[in-house]
Amino acid sequence: MQVISQTENKAVVLYNNKFYLVSQSSRFGLETLIFNSDSQGNVSDWIDVGGENMTTLGEVLANFSDYLY
């Protein structure tokens, strides 16, 4: 897993030759979700492919493969 870019609550990740946007939100309680994207972080489908409630961006990045569905 390689982090391509990262801000405080978003990251673009390259994993197994696919790009993903990892996004942390606290709008409805803390959750971090993973979406398919391109290399710039533009989401191609807003159906999440991973993530978890009550989990930070850092936790997901530290164990990325564990959080993919």
PDB file of N, H, CA, C and O in Angstrom:
ATOM      1  N   MET A   1       0.849  -1.163   0.000  1.00  0.00           N
ATOM      2  CA  MET A   1       0.000   0.000   0.000  1.00  0.00           C
ATOM      3  C   MET A   1       0.895   1.227   0.000  1.00  0.00           C
ATOM      4  O   MET A   1       1.836   1.326   0.788  1.00  0.00           O
ATOM      5  N   GLN A   2       0.592   2.161  -0.896  1.00  0.00           N
ATOM      6  H   GLN A   2      -0.172   2.081  -1.537  1.00  0.00           H
ATOM      7  CA  GLN A   2       1.360   3.406  -0.990  1.00  0.00           C
ATOM      8  C   GLN A   2       0.403   4.591  -0.894  1.00  0.00           C
ATOM      9  O   GLN A   2      -0.578   4.657  -1.634  1.00  0.00           O
ATOM     10  N   VAL A   3       0.681   5.523   0.009  1.00  0.00           N
ATOM     11  H   VAL A   3       1.478   5.469   0.610  1.00  0.00           H
ATOM     12  CA  VAL A   3      -0.102   6.751   0.111  1.00  0.00           C
ATOM     13  C   VAL A   3       0.423   7.716  -0.946  1.00  0.00           C
ATOM     14  O   VAL A   3       1.591   8.102  -0.912  1.00  0.00           O
ATOM     15  N   ILE A   4      -0.438   8.106  -1.884  1.00  0.00           N
ATOM     16  H   ILE A   4      -1.387   7.793  -1.911  1.00  0.00           H
ATOM     17  CA  ILE A   4      -0.078   9.009  -2.978  1.00  0.00           C
ATOM     18  C   ILE A   4      -0.149  10.458  -2.510  1.00  0.00           C
ATOM     19  O   ILE A   4       0.752  11.249  -2.785  1.00  0.00           O
ATOM     20  N   SER A   5      -1.222  10.803  -1.802  1.00  0.00           N
ATOM     21  H   SER A   5      -1.954  10.160  -1.579  1.00  0.00           H
ATOM     22  CA  SER A   5      -1.378  12.144  -1.232  1.00  0.00           C
ATOM     23  C   SER A   5      -2.238  12.039   0.012  1.00  0.00           C
ATOM     24  O   SER A   5      -3.022  11.102   0.164  1.00  0.00           O
ATOM     25  N   GLN A   6      -2.081  13.016   0.906  1.00  0.00           N
ATOM     26  H   GLN A   6      -1.444  13.777   0.783  1.00  0.00           H
ATOM     27  CA  GLN A   6      -2.834  12.971   2.155  1.00  0.00           C
ATOM     28  C   GLN A   6      -3.054  14.373   2.691  1.00  0.00           C
ATOM     29  O   GLN A   6      -2.158  15.217   2.647  1.00  0.00           O
ATOM     30  N   THR A   7      -4.264  14.616   3.202  1.00  0.00           N
ATOM     31  H   THR A   7      -4.992  13.931   3.237  1.00  0.00           H
ATOM     32  CA  THR A   7      -4.584  15.826   3.951  1.00  0.00           C
ATOM     33  C   THR A   7      -5.021  15.373   5.344  1.00  0.00           C
ATOM     34  O   THR A   7      -4.854  14.210   5.711  1.00  0.00           O
ATOM     35  N   GLU A   8      -5.574  16.293   6.100  1.00  0.00           N
ATOM     36  H   GLU A   8      -5.710  17.238   5.802  1.00  0.00           H
ATOM     37  CA  GLU A   8      -5.983  15.974   7.471  1.00  0.00           C
ATOM     38  C   GLU A   8      -7.017  14.852   7.533  1.00  0.00           C
ATOM     39  O   GLU A   8      -6.972  14.025   8.444  1.00  0.00           O
ATOM     40  N   ASN A   9      -7.952  14.811   6.575  1.00  0.00           N
ATOM     41  H   ASN A   9      -7.989  15.483   5.835  1.00  0.00           H
ATOM     42  CA  ASN A   9      -9.008  13.801   6.660  1.00  0.00           C
ATOM     43  C   ASN A   9      -9.274  13.051   5.348  1.00  0.00           C
ATOM     44  O   ASN A   9     -10.333  12.443   5.189  1.00  0.00           O
ATOM     45  N   LYS A  10      -8.314  13.093   4.405  1.00  0.00           N
ATOM     46  H   LYS A  10      -7.454  13.587   4.534  1.00  0.00           H
ATOM     47  CA  LYS A  10      -8.443  12.338   3.162  1.00  0.00           C
ATOM     48  C   LYS A  10      -7.081  11.844   2.723  1.00  0.00           C
ATOM     49  O   LYS A  10      -6.055  12.463   3.004  1.00  0.00           O
ATOM     50  N   ALA A  11      -7.089  10.710   2.025  1.00  0.00           N
ATOM     51  H   ALA A  11      -7.923  10.207   1.796  1.00  0.00           H
ATOM     52  CA  ALA A  11      -5.847  10.201   1.446  1.00  0.00           C
ATOM     53  C   ALA A  11      -6.172   9.452   0.162  1.00  0.00           C
ATOM     54  O   ALA A  11      -7.220   8.816   0.048  1.00  0.00           O
ATOM     55  N   VAL A  12      -5.263   9.533  -0.799  1.00  0.00           N
ATOM     56  H   VAL A  12      -4.411  10.049  -0.707  1.00  0.00           H
ATOM     57  CA  VAL A  12      -5.344   8.724  -2.010  1.00  0.00           C
ATOM     58  C   VAL A  12      -4.298   7.632  -1.856  1.00  0.00           C
ATOM     59  O   VAL A  12      -3.131   7.899  -1.565  1.00  0.00           O
ATOM     60  N   VAL A  13      -4.743   6.393  -2.057  1.00  0.00           N
ATOM     61  H   VAL A  13      -5.690   6.177  -2.293  1.00  0.00           H
ATOM     62  CA  VAL A  13      -3.906   5.224  -1.809  1.00  0.00           C
ATOM     63  C   VAL A  13      -3.824   4.378  -3.073  1.00  0.00           C
ATOM     64  O   VAL A  13      -4.811   4.219  -3.791  1.00  0.00           O
ATOM     65  N   LEU A  14      -2.648   3.842  -3.333  1.00  0.00           N
ATOM     66  H   LEU A  14      -1.847   3.972  -2.749  1.00  0.00           H
ATOM     67  CA  LEU A  14      -2.452   2.856  -4.389  1.00  0.00           C
ATOM     68  C   LEU A  14      -2.254   1.505  -3.709  1.00  0.00           C
ATOM     69  O   LEU A  14      -1.336   1.332  -2.907  1.00  0.00           O
ATOM     70  N   TYR A  15      -3.120   0.554  -4.034  1.00  0.00           N
ATOM     71  H   TYR A  15      -3.866   0.695  -4.685  1.00  0.00           H
ATOM     72  CA  TYR A  15      -3.054  -0.776  -3.425  1.00  0.00           C
ATOM     73  C   TYR A  15      -3.423  -1.812  -4.486  1.00  0.00           C
ATOM     74  O   TYR A  15      -4.492  -1.728  -5.090  1.00  0.00           O
ATOM     75  N   ASN A  16      -2.551  -2.778  -4.711  1.00  0.00           N
ATOM     76  H   ASN A  16      -1.682  -2.846  -4.220  1.00  0.00           H
ATOM     77  CA  ASN A  16      -2.783  -3.818  -5.722  1.00  0.00           C
ATOM     78  C   ASN A  16      -3.152  -3.225  -7.083  1.00  0.00           C
ATOM     79  O   ASN A  16      -4.089  -3.682  -7.738  1.00  0.00           O
ATOM     80  N   ASN A  17      -2.404  -2.203  -7.496  1.00  0.00           N
ATOM     81  H   ASN A  17      -1.643  -1.831  -6.964  1.00  0.00           H
ATOM     82  CA  ASN A  17      -2.582  -1.533  -8.795  1.00  0.00           C
ATOM     83  C   ASN A  17      -3.930  -0.843  -8.960  1.00  0.00           C
ATOM     84  O   ASN A  17      -4.349  -0.593 -10.091  1.00  0.00           O
ATOM     85  N   LYS A  18      -4.619  -0.529  -7.871  1.00  0.00           N
ATOM     86  H   LYS A  18      -4.278  -0.731  -6.953  1.00  0.00           H
ATOM     87  CA  LYS A  18      -5.868   0.228  -7.896  1.00  0.00           C
ATOM     88  C   LYS A  18      -5.734   1.423  -6.975  1.00  0.00           C
ATOM     89  O   LYS A  18      -5.043   1.368  -5.958  1.00  0.00           O
ATOM     90  N   PHE A  19      -6.409   2.513  -7.347  1.00  0.00           N
ATOM     91  H   PHE A  19      -6.970   2.558  -8.174  1.00  0.00           H
ATOM     92  CA  PHE A  19      -6.405   3.715  -6.528  1.00  0.00           C
ATOM     93  C   PHE A  19      -7.685   3.785  -5.702  1.00  0.00           C
ATOM     94  O   PHE A  19      -8.761   3.378  -6.141  1.00  0.00           O
ATOM     95  N   TYR A  20      -7.531   4.313  -4.495  1.00  0.00           N
ATOM     96  H   TYR A  20      -6.657   4.643  -4.138  1.00  0.00           H
ATOM     97  CA  TYR A  20      -8.656   4.464  -3.574  1.00  0.00           C
ATOM     98  C   TYR A  20      -8.581   5.820  -2.893  1.00  0.00           C
ATOM     99  O   TYR A  20      -7.496   6.322  -2.600  1.00  0.00           O
ATOM    100  N   LEU A  21      -9.750   6.409  -2.643  1.00  0.00           N
ATOM    101  H   LEU A  21     -10.631   6.001  -2.881  1.00  0.00           H
ATOM    102  CA  LEU A  21      -9.844   7.585  -1.788  1.00  0.00           C
ATOM    103  C   LEU A  21     -10.300   7.091  -0.423  1.00  0.00           C
ATOM    104  O   LEU A  21     -11.314   6.400  -0.315  1.00  0.00           O
ATOM    105  N   VAL A  22      -9.557   7.441   0.614  1.00  0.00           N
ATOM    106  H   VAL A  22      -8.733   8.002   0.527  1.00  0.00           H
ATOM    107  CA  VAL A  22      -9.904   7.093   1.992  1.00  0.00           C
ATOM    108  C   VAL A  22     -10.324   8.403   2.657  1.00  0.00           C
ATOM    109  O   VAL A  22      -9.549   9.359   2.696  1.00  0.00           O
ATOM    110  N   SER A  23     -11.536   8.444   3.174  1.00  0.00           N
ATOM    111  H   SER A  23     -12.165   7.667   3.143  1.00  0.00           H
ATOM    112  CA  SER A  23     -12.094   9.694   3.682  1.00  0.00           C
ATOM    113  C   SER A  23     -12.640   9.515   5.089  1.00  0.00           C
ATOM    114  O   SER A  23     -13.457   8.632   5.350  1.00  0.00           O
ATOM    115  N   GLN A  24     -12.169  10.376   5.996  1.00  0.00           N
ATOM    116  H   GLN A  24     -11.506  11.094   5.784  1.00  0.00           H
ATOM    117  CA  GLN A  24     -12.649  10.384   7.384  1.00  0.00           C
ATOM    118  C   GLN A  24     -13.665  11.503   7.538  1.00  0.00           C
ATOM    119  O   GLN A  24     -13.439  12.624   7.080  1.00  0.00           O
ATOM    120  N   SER A  25     -14.782  11.197   8.182  1.00  0.00           N
ATOM    121  H   SER A  25     -14.965  10.287   8.554  1.00  0.00           H
ATOM    122  CA  SER A  25     -15.824  12.187   8.415  1.00  0.00           C
ATOM    123  C   SER A  25     -16.342  12.048   9.840  1.00  0.00           C
ATOM    124  O   SER A  25     -16.389  10.953  10.400  1.00  0.00           O
ATOM    125  N   SER A  26     -16.731  13.184  10.411  1.00  0.00           N
ATOM    126  H   SER A  26     -16.693  14.074   9.956  1.00  0.00           H
ATOM    127  CA  SER A  26     -17.363  13.145  11.730  1.00  0.00           C
ATOM    128  C   SER A  26     -18.751  13.781  11.677  1.00  0.00           C
ATOM    129  O   SER A  26     -19.309  14.143  12.712  1.00  0.00           O
ATOM    130  N   ARG A  27     -19.303  13.915  10.482  1.00  0.00           N
ATOM    131  H   ARG A  27     -18.849  13.621   9.641  1.00  0.00           H
ATOM    132  CA  ARG A  27     -20.608  14.553  10.297  1.00  0.00           C
ATOM    133  C   ARG A  27     -21.718  13.820  11.048  1.00  0.00           C
ATOM    134  O   ARG A  27     -22.567  14.453  11.676  1.00  0.00           O
ATOM    135  N   PHE A  28     -21.714  12.498  10.986  1.00  0.00           N
ATOM    136  H   PHE A  28     -21.025  11.984  10.476  1.00  0.00           H
ATOM    137  CA  PHE A  28     -22.739  11.691  11.665  1.00  0.00           C
ATOM    138  C   PHE A  28     -22.101  10.760  12.688  1.00  0.00           C
ATOM    139  O   PHE A  28     -22.617   9.670  12.937  1.00  0.00           O
ATOM    140  N   GLY A  29     -21.000  11.171  13.278  1.00  0.00           N
ATOM    141  H   GLY A  29     -20.581  12.057  13.076  1.00  0.00           H
ATOM    142  CA  GLY A  29     -20.200  10.312  14.143  1.00  0.00           C
ATOM    143  C   GLY A  29     -18.969   9.910  13.347  1.00  0.00           C
ATOM    144  O   GLY A  29     -19.006   9.869  12.117  1.00  0.00           O
ATOM    145  N   LEU A  30     -17.910   9.623  14.025  1.00  0.00           N
ATOM    146  H   LEU A  30     -17.880   9.656  15.024  1.00  0.00           H
ATOM    147  CA  LEU A  30     -16.647   9.312  13.356  1.00  0.00           C
ATOM    148  C   LEU A  30     -16.750   8.062  12.501  1.00  0.00           C
ATOM    149  O   LEU A  30     -17.176   7.012  12.981  1.00  0.00           O
ATOM    150  N   GLU A  31     -16.359   8.170  11.224  1.00  0.00           N
ATOM    151  H   GLU A  31     -16.013   9.023  10.834  1.00  0.00           H
ATOM    152  CA  GLU A  31     -16.248   7.017  10.347  1.00  0.00           C
ATOM    153  C   GLU A  31     -15.221   7.326   9.265  1.00  0.00           C
ATOM    154  O   GLU A  31     -15.036   8.480   8.879  1.00  0.00           O
ATOM    155  N   THR A  32     -14.568   6.295   8.789  1.00  0.00           N
ATOM    156  H   THR A  32     -14.718   5.358   9.103  1.00  0.00           H
ATOM    157  CA  THR A  32     -13.626   6.420   7.695  1.00  0.00           C
ATOM    158  C   THR A  32     -14.023   5.389   6.649  1.00  0.00           C
ATOM    159  O   THR A  32     -14.128   4.198   6.942  1.00  0.00           O
ATOM    160  N   LEU A  33     -14.244   5.865   5.415  1.00  0.00           N
ATOM    161  H   LEU A  33     -14.159   6.832   5.177  1.00  0.00           H
ATOM    162  CA  LEU A  33     -14.696   4.999   4.334  1.00  0.00           C
ATOM    163  C   LEU A  33     -13.697   5.001   3.192  1.00  0.00           C
ATOM    164  O   LEU A  33     -12.933   5.951   3.024  1.00  0.00           O
ATOM    165  N   ILE A  34     -13.708   3.927   2.406  1.00  0.00           N
ATOM    166  H   ILE A  34     -14.330   3.155   2.542  1.00  0.00           H
ATOM    167  CA  ILE A  34     -12.815   3.747   1.266  1.00  0.00           C
ATOM    168  C   ILE A  34     -13.660   3.657   0.005  1.00  0.00           C
ATOM    169  O   ILE A  34     -14.648   2.924  -0.046  1.00  0.00           O
ATOM    170  N   PHE A  35     -13.254   4.421  -1.024  1.00  0.00           N
ATOM    171  H   PHE A  35     -12.452   5.017  -0.983  1.00  0.00           H
ATOM    172  CA  PHE A  35     -13.965   4.443  -2.304  1.00  0.00           C
ATOM    173  C   PHE A  35     -12.983   4.210  -3.446  1.00  0.00           C
ATOM    174  O   PHE A  35     -11.824   4.614  -3.358  1.00  0.00           O
ATOM    175  N   ASN A  36     -13.440   3.557  -4.525  1.00  0.00           N
ATOM    176  H   ASN A  36     -14.382   3.228  -4.597  1.00  0.00           H
ATOM    177  CA  ASN A  36     -12.633   3.453  -5.737  1.00  0.00           C
ATOM    178  C   ASN A  36     -12.445   4.843  -6.316  1.00  0.00           C
ATOM    179  O   ASN A  36     -13.378   5.646  -6.329  1.00  0.00           O
ATOM    180  N   SER A  37     -11.237   5.131  -6.797  1.00  0.00           N
ATOM    181  H   SER A  37     -10.480   4.478  -6.786  1.00  0.00           H
ATOM    182  CA  SER A  37     -10.970   6.450  -7.369  1.00  0.00           C
ATOM    183  C   SER A  37      -9.896   6.337  -8.444  1.00  0.00           C
ATOM    184  O   SER A  37      -9.394   5.252  -8.737  1.00  0.00           O
ATOM    185  N   ASP A  38      -9.556   7.491  -9.025  1.00  0.00           N
ATOM    186  H   ASP A  38      -9.964   8.373  -8.786  1.00  0.00           H
ATOM    187  CA  ASP A  38      -8.410   7.553  -9.922  1.00  0.00           C
ATOM    188  C   ASP A  38      -7.205   8.067  -9.125  1.00  0.00           C
ATOM    189  O   ASP A  38      -7.297   8.271  -7.914  1.00  0.00           O
ATOM    190  N   SER A  39      -6.093   8.270  -9.803  1.00  0.00           N
ATOM    191  H   SER A  39      -6.019   8.104 -10.786  1.00  0.00           H
ATOM    192  CA  SER A  39      -4.862   8.669  -9.113  1.00  0.00           C
ATOM    193  C   SER A  39      -4.935  10.053  -8.486  1.00  0.00           C
ATOM    194  O   SER A  39      -4.104  10.395  -7.645  1.00  0.00           O
ATOM    195  N   GLN A  40      -5.921  10.855  -8.885  1.00  0.00           N
ATOM    196  H   GLN A  40      -6.596  10.577  -9.569  1.00  0.00           H
ATOM    197  CA  GLN A  40      -6.101  12.187  -8.321  1.00  0.00           C
ATOM    198  C   GLN A  40      -7.109  12.204  -7.169  1.00  0.00           C
ATOM    199  O   GLN A  40      -7.327  13.245  -6.549  1.00  0.00           O
ATOM    200  N   GLY A  41      -7.720  11.056  -6.884  1.00  0.00           N
ATOM    201  H   GLY A  41      -7.542  10.210  -7.387  1.00  0.00           H
ATOM    202  CA  GLY A  41      -8.708  10.978  -5.809  1.00  0.00           C
ATOM    203  C   GLY A  41     -10.127  11.254  -6.255  1.00  0.00           C
ATOM    204  O   GLY A  41     -11.019  11.402  -5.420  1.00  0.00           O
ATOM    205  N   ASN A  42     -10.355  11.328  -7.569  1.00  0.00           N
ATOM    206  H   ASN A  42      -9.630  11.208  -8.247  1.00  0.00           H
ATOM    207  CA  ASN A  42     -11.709  11.506  -8.090  1.00  0.00           C
ATOM    208  C   ASN A  42     -12.441  10.171  -7.994  1.00  0.00           C
ATOM    209  O   ASN A  42     -12.031   9.185  -8.606  1.00  0.00           O
ATOM    210  N   VAL A  43     -13.516  10.147  -7.230  1.00  0.00           N
ATOM    211  H   VAL A  43     -13.850  10.948  -6.733  1.00  0.00           H
ATOM    212  CA  VAL A  43     -14.242   8.909  -6.948  1.00  0.00           C
ATOM    213  C   VAL A  43     -15.010   8.469  -8.185  1.00  0.00           C
ATOM    214  O   VAL A  43     -15.712   9.263  -8.811  1.00  0.00           O
ATOM    215  N   SER A  44     -14.866   7.184  -8.532  1.00  0.00           N
ATOM    216  H   SER A  44     -14.296   6.539  -8.023  1.00  0.00           H
ATOM    217  CA  SER A  44     -15.553   6.645  -9.705  1.00  0.00           C
ATOM    218  C   SER A  44     -16.895   6.019  -9.337  1.00  0.00           C
ATOM    219  O   SER A  44     -17.753   5.855 -10.204  1.00  0.00           O
ATOM    220  N   ASP A  45     -17.092   5.666  -8.066  1.00  0.00           N
ATOM    221  H   ASP A  45     -16.394   5.799  -7.361  1.00  0.00           H
ATOM    222  CA  ASP A  45     -18.335   5.071  -7.612  1.00  0.00           C
ATOM    223  C   ASP A  45     -18.452   5.354  -6.117  1.00  0.00           C
ATOM    224  O   ASP A  45     -17.547   5.020  -5.353  1.00  0.00           O
ATOM    225  N   TRP A  46     -19.554   5.965  -5.696  1.00  0.00           N
ATOM    226  H   TRP A  46     -20.289   6.236  -6.317  1.00  0.00           H
ATOM    227  CA  TRP A  46     -19.697   6.377  -4.300  1.00  0.00           C
ATOM    228  C   TRP A  46     -20.190   5.260  -3.389  1.00  0.00           C
ATOM    229  O   TRP A  46     -20.559   5.521  -2.244  1.00  0.00           O
ATOM    230  N   ILE A  47     -20.203   4.023  -3.875  1.00  0.00           N
ATOM    231  H   ILE A  47     -19.903   3.811  -4.805  1.00  0.00           H
ATOM    232  CA  ILE A  47     -20.483   2.889  -2.997  1.00  0.00           C
ATOM    233  C   ILE A  47     -19.164   2.523  -2.331  1.00  0.00           C
ATOM    234  O   ILE A  47     -18.186   2.211  -3.010  1.00  0.00           O
ATOM    235  N   ASP A  48     -19.140   2.561  -1.004  1.00  0.00           N
ATOM    236  H   ASP A  48     -19.934   2.814  -0.453  1.00  0.00           H
ATOM    237  CA  ASP A  48     -17.881   2.303  -0.300  1.00  0.00           C
ATOM    238  C   ASP A  48     -17.446   0.852  -0.470  1.00  0.00           C
ATOM    239  O   ASP A  48     -18.270  -0.062  -0.527  1.00  0.00           O
ATOM    240  N   VAL A  49     -16.134   0.666  -0.547  1.00  0.00           N
ATOM    241  H   VAL A  49     -15.466   1.407  -0.500  1.00  0.00           H
ATOM    242  CA  VAL A  49     -15.543  -0.663  -0.708  1.00  0.00           C
ATOM    243  C   VAL A  49     -14.784  -1.081   0.551  1.00  0.00           C
ATOM    244  O   VAL A  49     -14.113  -2.113   0.572  1.00  0.00           O
ATOM    245  N   GLY A  50     -14.902  -0.266   1.594  1.00  0.00           N
ATOM    246  H   GLY A  50     -15.447   0.572   1.577  1.00  0.00           H
ATOM    247  CA  GLY A  50     -14.243  -0.575   2.857  1.00  0.00           C
ATOM    248  C   GLY A  50     -14.434   0.548   3.845  1.00  0.00           C
ATOM    249  O   GLY A  50     -15.043   1.574   3.541  1.00  0.00           O
ATOM    250  N   GLY A  51     -13.903   0.336   5.037  1.00  0.00           N
ATOM    251  H   GLY A  51     -13.409  -0.498   5.284  1.00  0.00           H
ATOM    252  CA  GLY A  51     -13.976   1.341   6.087  1.00  0.00           C
ATOM    253  C   GLY A  51     -14.677   0.815   7.318  1.00  0.00           C
ATOM    254  O   GLY A  51     -15.017  -0.364   7.414  1.00  0.00           O
ATOM    255  N   GLU A  52     -14.885   1.734   8.268  1.00  0.00           N
ATOM    256  H   GLU A  52     -14.608   2.692   8.190  1.00  0.00           H
ATOM    257  CA  GLU A  52     -15.525   1.327   9.517  1.00  0.00           C
ATOM    258  C   GLU A  52     -15.919   2.552  10.331  1.00  0.00           C
ATOM    259  O   GLU A  52     -15.286   3.604  10.237  1.00  0.00           O
ATOM    260  N   ASN A  53     -16.971   2.406  11.132  1.00  0.00           N
ATOM    261  H   ASN A  53     -17.486   1.552  11.208  1.00  0.00           H
ATOM    262  CA  ASN A  53     -17.372   3.445  12.076  1.00  0.00           C
ATOM    263  C   ASN A  53     -16.385   3.505  13.231  1.00  0.00           C
ATOM    264  O   ASN A  53     -15.732   2.513  13.555  1.00  0.00           O
ATOM    265  N   MET A  54     -16.283   4.666  13.844  1.00  0.00           N
ATOM    266  H   MET A  54     -16.814   5.471  13.581  1.00  0.00           H
ATOM    267  CA  MET A  54     -15.429   4.890  15.014  1.00  0.00           C
ATOM    268  C   MET A  54     -13.966   4.544  14.730  1.00  0.00           C
ATOM    269  O   MET A  54     -13.259   4.039  15.602  1.00  0.00           O
ATOM    270  N   THR A  55     -13.526   4.818  13.515  1.00  0.00           N
ATOM    271  H   THR A  55     -14.100   5.228  12.806  1.00  0.00           H
ATOM    272  CA  THR A  55     -12.159   4.533  13.085  1.00  0.00           C
ATOM    273  C   THR A  55     -11.584   5.768  12.410  1.00  0.00           C
ATOM    274  O   THR A  55     -12.267   6.421  11.621  1.00  0.00           O
ATOM    275  N   THR A  56     -10.337   6.089  12.713  1.00  0.00           N
ATOM    276  H   THR A  56      -9.782   5.558  13.353  1.00  0.00           H
ATOM    277  CA  THR A  56      -9.702   7.271  12.133  1.00  0.00           C
ATOM    278  C   THR A  56      -9.019   6.945  10.818  1.00  0.00           C
ATOM    279  O   THR A  56      -8.795   5.781  10.484  1.00  0.00           O
ATOM    280  N   LEU A  57      -8.694   7.991  10.082  1.00  0.00           N
ATOM    281  H   LEU A  57      -8.876   8.936  10.353  1.00  0.00           H
ATOM    282  CA  LEU A  57      -7.938   7.850   8.848  1.00  0.00           C
ATOM    283  C   LEU A  57      -6.615   7.144   9.112  1.00  0.00           C
ATOM    284  O   LEU A  57      -6.227   6.252   8.357  1.00  0.00           O
ATOM    285  N   GLY A  58      -5.928   7.529  10.162  1.00  0.00           N
ATOM    286  H   GLY A  58      -6.243   8.254  10.775  1.00  0.00           H
ATOM    287  CA  GLY A  58      -4.647   6.920  10.504  1.00  0.00           C
ATOM    288  C   GLY A  58      -4.749   5.430  10.764  1.00  0.00           C
ATOM    289  O   GLY A  58      -3.877   4.662  10.356  1.00  0.00           O
ATOM    290  N   GLU A  59      -5.811   5.019  11.442  1.00  0.00           N
ATOM    291  H   GLU A  59      -6.519   5.642  11.773  1.00  0.00           H
ATOM    292  CA  GLU A  59      -6.002   3.588  11.715  1.00  0.00           C
ATOM    293  C   GLU A  59      -6.225   2.803  10.427  1.00  0.00           C
ATOM    294  O   GLU A  59      -5.684   1.710  10.259  1.00  0.00           O
ATOM    295  N   VAL A  60      -7.018   3.359   9.522  1.00  0.00           N
ATOM    296  H   VAL A  60      -7.458   4.247   9.658  1.00  0.00           H
ATOM    297  CA  VAL A  60      -7.271   2.677   8.251  1.00  0.00           C
ATOM    298  C   VAL A  60      -5.994   2.602   7.420  1.00  0.00           C
ATOM    299  O   VAL A  60      -5.699   1.561   6.834  1.00  0.00           O
ATOM    300  N   LEU A  61      -5.238   3.689   7.366  1.00  0.00           N
ATOM    301  H   LEU A  61      -5.478   4.535   7.842  1.00  0.00           H
ATOM    302  CA  LEU A  61      -4.000   3.682   6.592  1.00  0.00           C
ATOM    303  C   LEU A  61      -2.972   2.719   7.170  1.00  0.00           C
ATOM    304  O   LEU A  61      -2.202   2.116   6.421  1.00  0.00           O
ATOM    305  N   ALA A  62      -2.949   2.568   8.474  1.00  0.00           N
ATOM    306  H   ALA A  62      -3.574   3.058   9.082  1.00  0.00           H
ATOM    307  CA  ALA A  62      -1.985   1.675   9.122  1.00  0.00           C
ATOM    308  C   ALA A  62      -2.265   0.198   8.834  1.00  0.00           C
ATOM    309  O   ALA A  62      -1.349  -0.623   8.858  1.00  0.00           O
ATOM    310  N   ASN A  63      -3.516  -0.137   8.563  1.00  0.00           N
ATOM    311  H   ASN A  63      -4.260   0.531   8.543  1.00  0.00           H
ATOM    312  CA  ASN A  63      -3.919  -1.530   8.300  1.00  0.00           C
ATOM    313  C   ASN A  63      -4.894  -1.591   7.131  1.00  0.00           C
ATOM    314  O   ASN A  63      -5.966  -2.186   7.236  1.00  0.00           O
ATOM    315  N   PHE A  64      -4.514  -0.973   6.018  1.00  0.00           N
ATOM    316  H   PHE A  64      -3.642  -0.490   5.932  1.00  0.00           H
ATOM    317  CA  PHE A  64      -5.427  -0.753   4.901  1.00  0.00           C
ATOM    318  C   PHE A  64      -6.163  -2.027   4.454  1.00  0.00           C
ATOM    319  O   PHE A  64      -7.388  -2.025   4.333  1.00  0.00           O
ATOM    320  N   SER A  65      -5.429  -3.090   4.216  1.00  0.00           N
ATOM    321  H   SER A  65      -4.434  -3.092   4.315  1.00  0.00           H
ATOM    322  CA  SER A  65      -6.056  -4.305   3.683  1.00  0.00           C
ATOM    323  C   SER A  65      -7.098  -4.894   4.639  1.00  0.00           C
ATOM    324  O   SER A  65      -8.046  -5.540   4.194  1.00  0.00           O
ATOM    325  N   ASP A  66      -6.932  -4.678   5.933  1.00  0.00           N
ATOM    326  H   ASP A  66      -6.161  -4.152   6.294  1.00  0.00           H
ATOM    327  CA  ASP A  66      -7.904  -5.181   6.907  1.00  0.00           C
ATOM    328  C   ASP A  66      -9.252  -4.470   6.812  1.00  0.00           C
ATOM    329  O   ASP A  66     -10.269  -5.012   7.245  1.00  0.00           O
ATOM    330  N   TYR A  67      -9.267  -3.263   6.250  1.00  0.00           N
ATOM    331  H   TYR A  67      -8.441  -2.823   5.899  1.00  0.00           H
ATOM    332  CA  TYR A  67     -10.497  -2.472   6.187  1.00  0.00           C
ATOM    333  C   TYR A  67     -11.211  -2.570   4.845  1.00  0.00           C
ATOM    334  O   TYR A  67     -12.301  -2.018   4.700  1.00  0.00           O
ATOM    335  N   LEU A  68     -10.631  -3.257   3.853  1.00  0.00           N
ATOM    336  H   LEU A  68      -9.745  -3.706   3.971  1.00  0.00           H
ATOM    337  CA  LEU A  68     -11.339  -3.485   2.593  1.00  0.00           C
ATOM    338  C   LEU A  68     -12.377  -4.583   2.785  1.00  0.00           C
ATOM    339  O   LEU A  68     -12.129  -5.570   3.478  1.00  0.00           O
ATOM    340  N   TYR A  69     -13.533  -4.403   2.170  1.00  0.00           N
ATOM    341  H   TYR A  69     -13.734  -3.601   1.607  1.00  0.00           H
ATOM    342  CA  TYR A  69     -14.591  -5.433   2.272  1.00  0.00           C
ATOM    343  C   TYR A  69     -14.223  -6.612   1.401  1.00  0.00           C
ATOM    344  O   TYR A  69     -14.969  -7.589   1.336  1.00  0.00           O
TER     345      TYR A  69
END
